[in-house]
Amino acid sequence: MHTAEKSPDVDVVVVGAGMSGLFAIKALRDRGLTAVVLEKAPKAGGTWYWNRYPGARCDIPSLEYSFGFDPELEQEWVWTEHFPPQPEIEAYLDHLAERYDLARDIRYSTGVTAMTFDEPSGTWLVETDTDDHIRARFCVMATGGLSAPYTPSWPGLDSFAGTVVQTSLWPEEGVDLEGKRIGIVGTGSSGVQAIPELAKLGSHLTVFQRTPTFTWPSRNRALTDEEQAAVKARYPQLREEQRNSFTATAGTTGAVILAFPTGERRILDSTPEEREAALAEHGFDACRIWSDTASNLEANEMAVELYREMIRRTVRDPETAEKLSPRGFPLGCKRPVLDNGYFETFNRDDVTLVALRDEPIVEFTPDGVRTSDRFIALDVLVLATGFDAMTGALTRIDLQGRDGRRLRDDWADGARAYLGIGIEGYPNLFHCVGPGSAGVLATYPPHIELQVGWIVDTVRDLVDRGVVAFEADRAAQDAWCDEVARLSAGTMYVAPTCVSWYNGGNIDGKARTFPLYLGGVPTYMERLRQVTAADYEGFRIT
Ligand code: NA7
């Protein structure tokens, strides 16, 4: 095919119609660019479409977990709870699609299977599972950080005659759970949110736990009209606070996301009486009020002991309390979890905890599961087993860059990207809040407005200049990856005992790297502004 025949169908293909994709399509259109969004789900919403399991909820306050680009929308939209439940966020995103007529540029039920860069024409050919072939000058990967579900397997699972359902692929039509014997594997955020609800729905719930989790009472509550009005009255300031905050949050929300200590006193210098007083005053939060737990493993372990003490005080059966108690990895290594009565659920007579490290799964049978110690009959198996986070959604596409390079090979030893936006070897391709950016460490909507806003402005400029290829430079990418690594050195995220989806440790065989930028959102955005001012320093422009 001649280059002339490879003229693009659209300026931009956006992959994904979650929060990033919806914002991208609106912003691209506002700047006069043509775009098509390809979305594998039958609806918009991304994470908030797929994760519709009982109890699904965001752990960022609703008034902050929303876009600020349209002051009218911000004032009109009514949130009902402090932490938004999944149906409310889904409704909010549906509303965005409708309000700005975004659906006319979105092809639903269309999964991207392959993407190939053609160097002479400077275009991408995007192929889908519905046999679409779309040629675009630029691609914006709005594929999400937690969107490639991880599904483990056990011997005999295929023979299980009951229902198997994954929290991250929960069917729209729902799952019949009423009065069923339910088993759930996984006690991360999804499991911790689902467990209290599944216990209420089923006749019996068995929780299969591999690693005990750190989770804090969310203290979720209905939002009063007064509270909501007070925030809406100062929304411009709140958005400004978000833009200027390390984690794109206002108030104390950032401490929740990072599990960072909030106090000034060292736990290593504390007396038993002071620690007891902390437990009495702060409960589960007593482990998070010290200044030395983020950097000192001995202090961290003392804080964890306060946490274990709270579990002992909450869970009546001492053996169950012990099994639920985190040991052997530091507080702050994983993303903190917020719960609605998680530990209390284990006081119910119809809930059983199976600690898989003591009692591993041997096999599934048509009727249930056999562990090393017993047989447990099940009607429904829920998998809350997490995600191939941050990179999986990109590496599961057959993404072929310059000179036939494949992303899944280039990232086999860990993700490498410049500014968390561009990848050397993959010109004209941008990814949203991906590896190398603050990514999942910052509140998505404001972070998306800033970072995806930069991408869209850049694309507009490149189109105006008739640029054929825009590609991260190898040396600039290496320097950025070094900076990302330097900032995480010594933190709990990369502690040798920390196994998490942040560092790839949750997936067998995945490279162990921590790809999130820990310099904070304002520093990151300042860097992007400097890069633009220096004519896209670190990118090669053809
Ligand atoms: P997470 O936090 O990765 O949790 C997954 C859970 O599944 C975790 O408890 C895992 O245990 C468990 N798991 C995974 N594979 C297995 C196998 N093979 N056997 C037993 N248990 C297993 O995912 P979530 O969906 O809960 O949360 C992800 C993020 O979404 C969350 O942090 C919020 O930001 C929103 P492990 O700890 O690996 O031993």
Residues whose N, C-alpha, C, O or C-beta is under 5 A from the ligand:
A	BS01	NA7	L146 P152 V185 G186 T187 G188 S189 S190 G191 R210 T211 R335 A384 T385 G386 F387 W501 N506
